[in-house]
Every structure is written in structure tokens, then in C-alpha cells.
Amino acid sequence: MTTMTTTTIKTSATSRKAKTASGLGLGPMKKPSAVTLALAVLVAPAVHGAPTGEPNIAFEKYTLANGLDVILHEDHRVPTVYVEVVYKVGSKDEVKGKTGFAHLFEHIMFQGTKHVAEDMHFKLLQEAGATGTNGSTNFDRTNYLQTVPTNQLELALWLESDRMGFLLERDSFQKTLDNQRDVVKNERRQSVENQPMGAAMQVRLEAMFPMGHPYHHEVIGSMADLSAASEADVKSFFDKWYAPNNAVIAISGDFDPAKAKQLVEKYFGAVPAGSGGFERPSVPPIGMTGERRIAMEAKIQRPSESIAWHSPANFAPGDAELDVLAAILGGGKTSRLYKRLVYDMKIAQSVSAGQSGFKLGGLFSIGFTPMPGHTLAEIEKVVDEELEKLRREPAEPREIERVKNQIEASMFNGLETARGKASRLLAYYTFVGDPGYMKQDLARYRAVDAAGITRAANEVLRKDARLIITFEPNPKAPIMGRVIDRAKS
């Protein structure tokens, strides 16, 4: 494999401009004093994960003076190191008229900085033998990740710190913005506008989350907002959110902790902290006060229907019960709905259920497509029967045990790689503020019982608190779909 010396790599320095909170009605916040910064450096790091009978992930966490959280996990089985940086910013942090910025930066961050030329980020990593270089954006966070050979850890850390501190100081930023704006708009065309029923998600979000709620719009943003985004708008968004004190980096794999700490301090320590104000202001309350139905049509072959309810946030009380309930109801070919609708009655082509928890709330959903000769109403009637059964009768112990075993097996399988362990540490830290939350996470699933499932079914999956979206085929409708205006039909 090709290696790259680190002697030519420039150290990220104090070039990032001081930031003030803007865009959300927040005033500037004071920078921490020199005494505060000194104390932050002197605080002893937390080391967790002594071997026990329970599966866990040994880790060390500490914080730089500029607020960057660092999580280290050693795994010397393979001579590679996984590096992931999570910025605690997602589409929920965008404001009306300026949507899609977090996802846009997911693209821009790979396109060069003051020290890295256009399109060289991927090239440098590829030539060093890196794999899995990528990024992703959701409602709540944006992450950047790569796996490098052990001797290329410094390269990965330099590249990550360089785009944290010097992204906006590159030449021709407007040109990069225009190029990546077009890339994202094309991605939207492919993933939304040219996808069968691609409009369903936005219709659901707008119906279930009121205007002003952080989840009212899609992660990818709107075409109009992307087109209207100015260089000043985009730079302001970066200045506010992409700061070391709004980020956490995980290093997992074959590395020397002492050396890694030196490198983290070398490359990230000089990046100035942001001005703060990272928390969203209060959000509008959510909730359904009755059943709501939205009829849509699209250029599709078969009709389909989705039913959605508001549900608890990720890791909140009730989230685990709904995870188990979803699997019992529609999680695979052994689930109740699949067996009854697909195997026994043979009236559904497909059916599924799932609980999606986010930081500020969640959505529980059921979706199905009928077989030819059968209707959505016919299947919906059976779904309602199965839901009512879950509200009235305790779930069977064997069902609960099967699903809990599946969940634990999935969790443990994810710990087989350095990447899997780092990602779980980061998820726990991002959502609950504790990288070592695995024991509690396991405990909440193990505590799920029939009574809890019945309670969740009655409290959340109510017939008078749900959104139903139906899709009917229409060869004249756009493939992504559109809401049917009954007044004009």
C-alpha cells in the first residue's frame, strides 16, 4: 500500500475566526476564561470498561481546552485505526428558508480546505490505504469517518482538523458551493423526485410536526432553499455549528494512546472554540388529536399505505418497548402481521413495522402493499385487529424473548469491529451524554415485559392519534407522488 510521510503535513493553527451565535435569535456568548481553559486541560480523563461478565466497550474519554470531546478505544487485533468525527448538528438545526445546509456541508467538507486542494481529500486517503471514507447527515447530527492503516492515523487526524479549522479559508469557496449545491440537488432528484412515492416523507413530516418544529422538513432540504443559499448564509451556518466544542472524535483500533493524544492535541488543540449557543430554543409541542388521512397518487404499479404515530425519543422511556412491539408486529417473516397477511390470508405483498427514535421525539410506523385483487381498506382492517389484540392481550413470552434475543445479538454483532464499537460509543454520547451507556441500554431491553408492551400499545398506537397516508396508482401523476385535492377531483 502507498504510504505518506507526515513531515509535509501542516499543523492546523488558530486560523478559525471567532464565532457568534446567529440565525436562531441567540446573542453572542462569552468565551471561556484562561483559567477555565487551564482547568479543562488539567481535569483527569475518565477511563471506563474494566472487564466484567457483561459485554462492554473499554474506552477513555477526555476533553480538550477548546471543548472537543475525545473518545479512545484500543483494539489491536487488526493493524488499522477507525476515526470518526461527529458534529452535533443536523437538519433540526436549520431555520425556515435555509434548509439542507447540514447535508450540503456533508459534501463540501470533502472538497478541500486552505491546505488541501480541491478533490484531494479522498485522493490523499486512498493513496494511504484508507477504506470506508464517508459521511452522513440526519435530523440530529453529521458524521465523517474513515479507516486507515495504523501508520496513517496522523494523516486522518490532520485532514479532520484541517476541515474543522480551515474549510472556509480556501480559495474559490463560491465555486465549491455552486458545484456541491448542484450535486445535492441532483441527489434530491434521484432520491426523492424520481423515486416512487418519494414525496411521502415530506408530506408525513409536515403533517406530524408543526411549522417551526425542527423535524418539519426533510434532511436533504428543499430545492428552493438550496438554490437560494448564498455564500454568506452557508458560511454563517458553518461558523455557528462546526466548532470543536460542538463535536466529538472517536479513535478506535490499533494505536498507542499516548501518541494518539499528542496528535489530537497537535492538530485539534489550536482550533478555537465556537461561541456556543448550540442548543435549540423551545420547540412547538407535537401530538395528534384525532385520526388524519391524506390521499396521494403517484406513477406506481401497486397502491400502498403507511400509518404513523408520534412515539418516544431515542432512549426515552417507552422507546425500547416500542422497538420490541414493532418486531413482534411487523419485523420480518415471523412477525404477526407478516404471517397473517402474507402467509395465511395471502392478501398483502409486503408489510413492515418500525420504531424510529430521534433526539426530540420519534415515529412509529406500519406500511403495507396489497396483493392484486385486494384493497388497502381490507388490509387496514386486519392491521387494526392485530393492534387491538396487542392492546387487550399480553404478548406471548416466546415472542418477547425471541425479539429481545435478536436485538441483543444485533448489538453484540456490531461490536466485532473497531468501527462498530466506536460508532456505538459515539451514539451513546451524542444521545445520552455517556459513551459507557451500553449496560443501561441492555438493561432497558431486558426489562421489557408483556405489561410494558401492552402499555405502549395503548398509550402510543391509538386509533385517534395517527396519520394515514394512502398512495393510489395514477400514470399521469409524478412518480414521487402528489396529494390529491379532493375539491378538484
C-alpha positions in Angstrom: 0.0 0.0 0.0 1.1 3.6 -0.6 2.2 5.5 2.5 2.5 9.2 3.0 5.0 10.9 5.3 3.6 13.3 7.8 6.5 15.7 7.7 4.9 17.7 4.9 1.6 18.0 6.7 0.8 21.4 8.0 -0.4 21.7 11.5 -3.9 23.2 12.0 -3.4 26.5 13.8 -5.5 29.3 15.2 -6.9 30.4 11.9 -10.5 29.8 12.5 -12.3 33.1 13.2 -14.1 33.7 16.5 -17.8 32.8 16.1 -21.0 34.3 17.4 -24.4 32.6 17.7 -26.6 33.7 14.8 -29.5 32.7 12.8 -31.6 31.4 15.7 -32.1 34.6 17.7 -29.3 33.9 20.1 -26.9 36.5 21.2 -23.1 36.1 21.4 -21.8 34.1 24.3 -18.7 34.8 26.3 -15.6 32.8 25.5 -14.3 30.7 28.4 -11.6 32.4 30.5 -8.0 31.4 30.5 -8.5 29.9 34.0 -11.4 27.8 32.7 -9.4 26.6 29.8 -6.4 25.7 32.0 -8.7 23.7 34.3 -10.2 21.9 31.4 -6.8 20.6 30.4 -5.9 19.5 34.0 -9.1 17.5 34.6 -8.2 13.8 34.7 -9.7 11.8 31.8 -12.3 9.2 32.6 -11.4 5.6 31.9 -14.2 3.1 31.7 -14.7 -0.5 30.8 -12.9 -2.8 33.2 -13.6 -6.5 32.2 -16.8 -7.9 33.6 -19.2 -10.7 32.8 -21.3 -8.3 30.7 -20.3 -7.2 27.2 -19.0 -3.7 27.3 -16.6 -1.4 25.4 -13.5 -0.2 27.2 -12.9 3.4 26.5 -11.2 6.6 27.7 -12.8 10.0 27.3 -11.3 13.4 27.8 -11.9 16.9 26.7 -9.5 19.4 25.1 -9.3 23.0 26.3 -11.4 24.2 23.3 -14.2 21.8 24.2 -13.6 19.0 21.7 -14.6 15.7 23.3 -12.3 12.7 22.6 -13.1 9.0 22.9 -10.4 6.4 22.7 -10.8 2.7 22.3 -7.9 0.3 21.8 -8.4 -2.8 19.6 -5.1 -4.3 18.4 -6.5 -7.3 16.5 -6.1 -5.6 13.1 -3.4 -3.0 12.1 -6.0 -0.4 11.3 -7.5 2.6 13.1 -11.0 3.9 12.7 -11.5 7.6 13.1 -15.0 9.3 13.2 -15.9 12.9 13.9 -19.4 13.7 14.9 -20.7 17.3 14.8 -23.8 17.8 16.9 -25.6 19.5 14.1 -28.3 18.1 11.7 -31.3 19.3 9.8 -33.1 20.1 13.1 -30.7 23.0 13.5 -31.7 24.7 10.2 -34.2 27.5 10.0 -37.1 28.2 7.7 -35.9 29.2 4.3 -32.4 27.8 4.9 -32.9 24.0 4.9 -30.5 21.4 3.6 -27.4 23.1 4.9 -26.2 20.3 7.2 -26.4 17.8 4.4 -24.8 20.3 2.0 -21.8 20.6 4.3 -21.5 16.8 4.3 -20.5 17.2 0.7 -18.5 20.4 0.9 -16.3 19.1 3.7 -14.7 16.6 1.3 -13.8 19.2 -1.3 -10.7 20.9 0.1 -9.6 23.5 2.6 -6.9 26.2 2.8 -4.3 23.5 2.8 -5.9 20.7 0.8 -6.6 21.2 -2.8 -10.0 20.6 -4.5 -10.8 16.9 -4.7 -7.6 15.9 -2.9 -9.2 14.8 0.4 -10.3 11.4 -1.0 -7.1 11.1 -3.0 -4.8 11.5 0.0 -6.7 8.9 2.0 -7.0 6.4 -0.9 -3.3 6.6 -1.6 -2.6 6.0 2.1 -4.7 2.8 2.0 -7.8 4.2 3.7 -11.2 2.4 3.4 -14.8 3.3 4.2 -14.3 7.1 3.8 -17.7 8.6 4.1 -20.1 11.0 5.9 -23.8 11.1 6.7 -26.4 13.5 7.9 -29.6 13.0 9.8 -32.0 15.1 11.9 -29.7 15.3 14.8 -26.0 15.0 13.8 -23.5 14.9 10.9 -20.6 12.5 10.9 -17.4 11.9 9.0 -15.5 8.6 9.1 -12.6 6.6 7.7 -10.5 3.6 8.5 -6.7 4.0 7.9 -3.7 1.7 8.4 -2.1 2.1 11.8 0.8 4.2 10.5 -1.6 6.7 8.8 -3.5 7.9 11.9 -1.8 11.2 11.8 -3.0 11.8 8.2 -6.6 11.2 9.2 -6.4 13.5 12.2 -4.8 16.2 10.2 -7.4 16.1 7.5 -10.3 16.1 10.0 -8.8 19.0 12.0 -7.9 20.9 8.8 -11.5 21.0 7.6 -12.7 21.9 11.1 -10.4 24.9 11.2 -9.7 25.9 7.7 -12.6 24.9 5.5 -13.9 28.5 4.8 -10.4 29.9 4.1 -9.9 28.0 0.9 -9.8 29.9 -2.4 -12.9 29.8 -4.6 -15.3 28.7 -1.9 -18.2 30.1 -4.0 -17.2 27.8 -6.9 -17.2 24.8 -4.5 -20.5 25.8 -3.1 -22.1 26.0 -6.5 -20.7 22.6 -7.6 -21.8 20.8 -4.4 -25.1 22.6 -4.5 -25.7 21.0 -7.9 -24.5 17.6 -6.6 -27.0 17.8 -3.7 -29.8 18.9 -6.0 -29.1 16.0 -8.3 -29.1 13.7 -5.3 -32.5 15.1 -4.3 -33.8 14.4 -7.8 -32.6 10.8 -7.6 -33.6 10.0 -4.1 -36.8 12.0 -3.8 -38.2 13.4 -7.1 -37.5 10.3 -9.2 -38.3 7.8 -6.6 -41.7 6.0 -6.4 -43.6 7.8 -3.7 -40.6 9.9 -2.9 -42.8 12.8 -1.6 -44.3 10.7 1.2 -41.6 11.5 3.8 -42.0 15.3 3.4 -45.8 15.0 3.5 -45.6 12.9 6.7 -43.2 15.3 8.4 -45.2 18.4 7.5 -48.4 16.7 8.8 -46.9 15.4 12.0 -44.5 18.2 13.0 -45.9 21.8 13.0 -44.2 24.7 11.3 -41.3 25.7 13.4 -40.6 22.3 14.7 -37.0 21.1 13.9 -38.4 17.9 12.2 -40.8 19.7 9.9 -38.6 19.4 6.9 -36.5 16.7 5.2 -32.8 16.3 5.9 -31.9 16.9 2.3 -33.7 20.3 2.3 -35.8 21.9 -0.5 -34.8 22.8 -4.0 -35.8 26.4 -3.4 -33.7 26.7 -0.3 -30.7 25.1 -1.9 -30.9 27.3 -4.9 -31.3 30.5 -2.8 -28.4 29.7 -0.4 -25.8 32.4 -0.6 -22.1 32.1 0.3 -22.7 34.3 3.4 -25.7 32.1 4.5 -23.7 28.9 4.2 -20.5 30.3 5.9 -22.6 31.6 8.7 -24.1 28.1 9.3 -20.6 26.6 9.4 -19.3 29.2 11.7 -22.0 28.6 14.2 -22.1 24.8 14.3 -18.9 23.3 13.1 -16.7 24.0 16.2 -14.6 21.8 18.4 -17.0 22.4 21.4 -19.9 21.1 19.3 -18.0 18.0 18.2 -16.7 14.7 19.4 -14.0 12.5 17.8 -13.6 8.8 18.3 -10.4 6.9 17.6 -10.8 3.1 17.7 -8.4 0.3 16.8 -4.6 -0.3 16.7 -2.9 2.8 18.1 -0.8 3.9 21.0 -3.0 6.1 23.3 -0.1 8.4 24.4 0.8 9.1 20.8 -2.8 9.5 19.8 -3.3 12.1 22.5 -0.3 14.0 21.3 -1.6 14.0 17.7 -5.1 15.1 18.8 -3.6 18.0 20.8 -1.3 18.9 17.9 -3.9 19.1 15.3 -7.1 20.0 17.1 -5.9 21.8 20.2 -5.3 25.1 18.4 -8.7 25.3 16.7 -10.6 28.0 18.6 -13.8 27.1 20.4 -17.1 28.3 19.0 -19.1 31.0 20.7 -21.7 28.4 21.9 -25.4 28.7 21.7 -25.7 25.2 20.3 -29.0 24.3 21.9 -32.2 24.8 20.0 -34.8 27.2 21.5 -38.0 25.6 22.7 -39.9 23.8 20.0 -43.6 23.6 19.3 -45.4 20.8 21.0 -46.4 17.7 18.9 -49.3 15.4 19.1 -52.2 14.1 17.1 -55.8 14.9 18.3 -57.6 12.5 16.1 -57.0 10.3 13.0 -55.9 12.2 10.0 -55.9 10.8 6.4 -54.0 12.1 3.4 -54.7 10.6 0.0 -51.8 10.7 -2.5 -51.3 9.4 -6.0 -48.2 8.5 -8.0 -47.0 6.8 -11.1 -46.7 3.4 -9.4 -47.9 -0.1 -10.1 -49.5 -1.0 -6.8 -51.3 1.0 -4.1 -49.7 1.3 -0.7 -50.4 2.7 2.8 -48.5 3.9 5.8 -49.8 4.5 9.3 -47.7 6.7 11.7 -47.8 7.7 15.3 -45.8 10.0 17.4 -43.5 8.0 19.7 -40.8 8.5 22.3 -37.4 9.9 21.5 -34.4 7.6 21.2 -33.5 6.0 24.6 -36.5 7.7 26.3 -39.0 5.7 28.4 -41.1 3.5 26.1 -38.7 3.5 23.2 -37.4 0.0 24.0 -40.9 -1.4 24.4 -41.9 0.0 21.0 -38.8 -1.5 19.4 -39.9 -4.9 20.7 -43.5 -4.3 19.8 -42.6 -3.3 16.2 -40.6 -6.5 15.8 -43.4 -8.6 17.1 -45.9 -6.9 14.9 -44.1 -6.4 11.6 -40.4 -7.2 12.0 -39.7 -9.9 9.4 -41.3 -13.1 8.2 -42.0 -14.5 11.7 -44.0 -11.3 12.8 -47.7 -11.4 13.4 -48.7 -9.1 10.5 -46.4 -10.9 8.0 -47.7 -14.3 9.0 -51.3 -13.3 8.9 -51.4 -11.0 5.9 -48.8 -12.6 3.6 -48.6 -16.3 4.6 -52.1 -17.1 5.8 -54.5 -14.7 4.1 -52.3 -14.0 1.1 -53.8 -10.5 0.7 -50.6 -8.5 1.2 -47.5 -8.3 -0.9 -45.4 -6.8 1.9 -45.9 -5.4 5.4 -43.5 -4.0 8.0 -43.4 -2.0 11.2 -40.7 0.0 12.9 -39.9 2.4 15.7 -37.6 5.3 14.8 -36.4 7.3 17.7 -34.7 10.7 17.3 -33.4 13.2 19.8 -36.6 15.3 20.1 -39.2 12.6 19.5 -39.9 9.6 17.4 -42.2 8.0 14.9 -43.7 4.5 14.9 -44.9 3.4 11.5 -46.6 0.5 9.7 -46.5 0.1 6.0 -48.1 -2.4 3.6 -48.9 -3.1 -0.1 -51.8 -5.3 -1.1 -51.7 -8.2 -3.5 -53.6 -7.8 -6.8 -57.3 -8.1 -6.2 -57.2 -6.9 -2.6 -57.6 -3.4 -1.2 -55.8 -1.1 1.3 -59.0 -1.0 3.4 -59.1 -4.8 3.6 -55.5 -4.9 5.0 -56.0 -1.9 7.2 -58.9 -3.8 8.9 -56.6 -6.7 9.7 -53.9 -4.3 11.0 -56.4 -2.7 13.3 -57.4 -6.1 14.6 -53.8 -7.0 15.4 -53.3 -3.7 17.1 -56.4 -4.1 19.2 -55.2 -7.6 20.2 -51.9 -6.1 21.4 -53.8 -3.5 23.4 -56.0 -6.1 25.1 -53.9 -9.3 25.4 -50.4 -9.7 26.7 -47.8 -10.5 24.1 -46.6 -14.1 24.4 -43.4 -14.7 26.4 -41.8 -16.6 23.5 -42.4 -13.7 21.1 -40.8 -11.2 23.6 -37.9 -13.5 24.2 -37.3 -14.1 20.5 -37.2 -10.4 19.8 -35.0 -9.5 22.8 -32.6 -12.1 21.7 -32.5 -10.7 18.2 -31.9 -7.2 19.5 -29.0 -8.3 21.8 -27.5 -10.4 19.0 -27.5 -7.4 16.7 -25.9 -5.2 19.3 -23.2 -7.7 20.1 -22.5 -8.4 16.4 -21.9 -4.7 15.9 -19.1 -4.9 18.5 -17.0 -7.2 16.3 -15.2 -4.4 14.6 -13.4 -1.2 15.8 -15.8 0.8 13.7 -18.8 -0.8 15.3 -17.6 -0.1 18.8 -16.6 3.5 18.1 -20.0 4.2 16.4 -21.8 2.8 19.4 -19.7 4.8 21.9 -20.4 7.9 19.8 -24.2 7.2 19.5 -24.5 6.8 23.3 -22.5 10.0 23.9 -24.5 12.0 21.3 -27.9 10.9 22.6 -27.4 10.4 26.3 -24.1 12.1 27.1 -22.4 8.9 28.3 -20.3 6.7 26.0 -20.5 3.9 28.5 -24.3 3.6 28.3 -24.2 0.0 26.9 -25.0 -1.6 30.3 -28.1 0.6 30.7 -29.1 0.1 27.1 -29.0 -3.7 27.5 -30.9 -3.3 30.8 -33.8 -1.3 29.2 -34.4 -4.0 26.6 -34.0 -6.8 29.1 -36.6 -5.1 31.3 -39.3 -5.1 28.6 -42.2 -7.3 29.5 -45.7 -8.0 28.3 -47.2 -5.3 30.6 -44.9 -2.7 29.1 -45.7 -3.7 25.6 -49.5 -3.5 26.3 -49.0 -0.1 27.9 -47.0 1.2 24.9 -49.7 -0.1 22.5 -52.4 1.6 24.4 -50.6 4.9 25.0 -49.0 5.3 21.6 -50.7 3.2 19.0 -54.1 4.8 19.4 -56.6 4.9 16.6 -57.5 8.5 17.5 -53.9 9.7 17.3 -52.5 8.6 13.9 -51.7 9.7 10.4 -52.6 7.5 7.5 -51.2 8.2 4.0 -52.5 6.2 1.1 -51.0 6.0 -2.4 -53.0 5.1 -5.4 -51.6 4.4 -8.9 -52.1 7.2 -11.5 -50.0 7.1 -14.7 -50.5 10.8 -15.1 -49.1 11.7 -11.6 -45.4 12.4 -10.9 -43.5 9.3 -9.8 -42.7 10.9 -6.5 -46.4 11.5 -5.9 -48.7 14.3 -5.0 -51.5 15.0 -2.6 -54.9 14.5 -4.2 -57.0 17.7 -4.0 -60.5 16.2 -3.4 -62.1 19.6 -4.1 -60.8 19.5 -7.7 -61.2 15.8 -8.3 
